[in-house]
Amino acid sequence: MEPKEYVRKLNDISQKKLLLLNEILLFVRSQNEVIKGQRFEEMELLIREKQMRMDAVDKLDVQFAAYSSKLREMLSISSFEELPGYDLPGTKELKAVIERIHQKLKEIKVLDDENISLVKTEMKDVREQMSRTSNDKRIQGAYYPTLNSGTSYFFDEKK
């Protein structure tokens, strides 16, 4: 395979990755809305769908790494920063797509971090409610003990 074919393949892989990242961003936004609306029953489906896209991105990353290492080896370069010097068709497009991928990843990270903090806040609230409920049960048990839990006051003296 020639270097220009490797660049074309890298472009194709990057375009597919960008499409998947757009879908992941939509799922992360949906998760944000679900968390804010406290509709947690919908979260499982969103997480499952998002995970499928993330697995596909991982597979594309493996392909990208394989093709990029072959291209770097073929051209004897250490990074893609040296690629424009070879004047291969598609290098500018590749650089632009990779920049858009980095930007999309930053957007996903910001929203995902917000989702994590929202879930942690919700979990803290639930823990506090559970703690209060537990305390209420203990207090209720102290003031209103169950009737059958005490010992018998009658002794059998017929022996």
Buried (B, 14 or more C-beta within 10 A) or exposed (E): EEBBEBBBBBBBBBBBBBEBBBBBBBBBBBBBEBBEEEEEEBBEEBEEBBEBBEEBBEEBEEBBEEBBEBBBEEBEBEEBEEBEEEEBEBBEBBBEBBEBBEEBBEBBEEBBEBBEEBBEEBEEEEEEEEEEEEEEEEEEEEEEEEEEEEEEEEEEEEE
